[in-house]
Amino acid sequence: MIYRRRFDPESGDSLARLARWLAPGTTVLELGAAAGYFTEWMRGRGCTVDVIELDPEAARAARPFARRVVVADLDAEGWEAALPTAEGGDAAPRYDFIVCADVLEHLKDGVRLLARLRPLLAPGGELLLSVPNVAHASVIAGLLDDRFEYGGEGLLDPTHLHLYTWRSLAVALRDAGYVIRAWDATDVTPYASEFRTRVEALPPALRGLLGPGTRHQTYQWLVRAAPGLMDEPPAPPVQEGGERVPVLLLHAADRSVFSLEGIPRGFIPANGEATTLDFAFAPGAGALRLLLADRVGVVTVEAFVLYAGNRELWRRGAPGDVVDAGPDAIPIDADRYALVRNDAWIEPRLEPGRAALVDRARVTLRWTGDWTGAAALAALTGLAEAYGSRQAAAQREIDRLKEMVEERDVAINARDARVADSLATLAGAERTLAAARDALARREGDLATLRADLEAADRLHDERGAELARMDAALAAQERIILHRQSLWWWISLPFLRLKLLFFRGRAR
């Protein structure tokens, strides 16, 4: 399995904490490099890095940043021989640091691997190691509720073959021949873990055992170790933190552009202590909104004040100053709100010009802490009432929407009937139009035939007119000949014409 992520050396995660123990310009053996994001960072720090990686795809991704990449199972034999040899001989190389980040829990025999790594360290070299903490409060709370469920990445990753507490890790290091030089840890509160465990729902005695002043909110143990003998492993420090509920103040030009980027945030303890938070920001916002928590529960707003510099502009509860609650923050009484979703909010009712002057907000909040006895009963009763009110309002809205849908369905059916009638009328009109088009086409054919007949008749008329004209001309010529022959001149000139004719015939011979 390849875990793809971006390495940020300034963050507080386990790899960034291990990196702060790593000296630049050193020789490093990295076990389980994944996609090579940490390998690349080490090379940028001048380190020479060799990599052992089980997954061939991950090995290919890490290869550009390493001197040598060996694809091997760390539980198997012989992978040490594939490492580059030390200068001037055949011995295995000696490393200033060996990084084994979240690897040990995936192996069949982690102690054996630790023992095999020890000869690979140069004099003064160190092993930098991290493992998940199976004694995290969320896992313990789940066990007390008869739950131990494997999931995706995290404390109970299904690829984890061994689970560690700080004591079992220290014993493994001691048995493999190491001495612990330093402990470190990443802390994740139970609700912020993948299990979303509500510590305020636990009995008070158990909260004390798993809360601040214990080691049960450690998510990963980090250790810096070197070869040596260790009698009694040193204990890591306890955590002073505890479950905290985040509170965020959104501010923007208007509500449509609210964003979670770069906004002020504070925390209140989950166990009932009232806490005052100050949020400072640049003036000019046209809208403000307070996100009360990241979980369902009951919060008490003891004070909510807005300032422009040192001048008070608005106070919750003052005459004329009103606070509006979102649909998921349901008022129980004057100060308490039941939060029925994890993005519930309240906001001051301010004119934009007045809101633009605000540059600081102060709120005093208390998260319902004791979930046992009368306090729990009161809080849960208020929450149940809020849920009931919300459910009734939701049911009324559902009924109203159903009525609207039914009315709309009736209107749609009537409209569909009208549309069907219109379509039928349109279909009849289209049939009539098609028949008219066919009749028109036939009439146009008849007209074309008639035009051809007329043209033929016109030609015949013209031919007959020409023939009549020729006949008239011939008749006129005949009439002239007849008239000429009937004249006196014709009879007088006839003997002379005969003589002329004989003369010409004679010459022709």
Buried (B, 14 or more C-beta within 10 A) or exposed (E): EEEEEEBEBEEEBBBBBBBEBBEEEBBBBBBBBBBBBBBBBBBEBEBBBBBBBBBEEBBBBBBEBBBBBBBBEBBEEEBBEBBEEEEEEEEBBBBBBBBBBBBBBBBEBBBBBBBBBBEBBBEEBBBBBBBBBBBBBBBBBBEEEEEEEEEEBBBBBEEBEBBBBBEBBBBBBBEBBBBBBEBBBBBBBBBBBBBEBBBBEBEBEBBEBBBBEBBBBBBBBBBBBBBEEBEEBEEBEBBEBBBBBBBBBBBBBEEEEBEEEEBBEBBBBBBBEEBEBEBEBEEEBBBBBBBBBBBBBBBBBBBBBBBBEEEEBBBBEEEEBEBEBBEBBBBBEEBBBBBBEEEBBBBBEBEEEBBBBBBBBBBBBBBBBBBBEEEBEBBBEBBEEBBEBBEEEEEEEEEEEEEEEEEEEEEEEEEEEEEEEEEEEEEEEEEEEEEEEEEEEEEEEEEEEEEEEEEEEEEEEEEEEEEEEEEEEEEEEEEEEEEEEEEEEEEEEEEEEEEEEEEEEEEEE
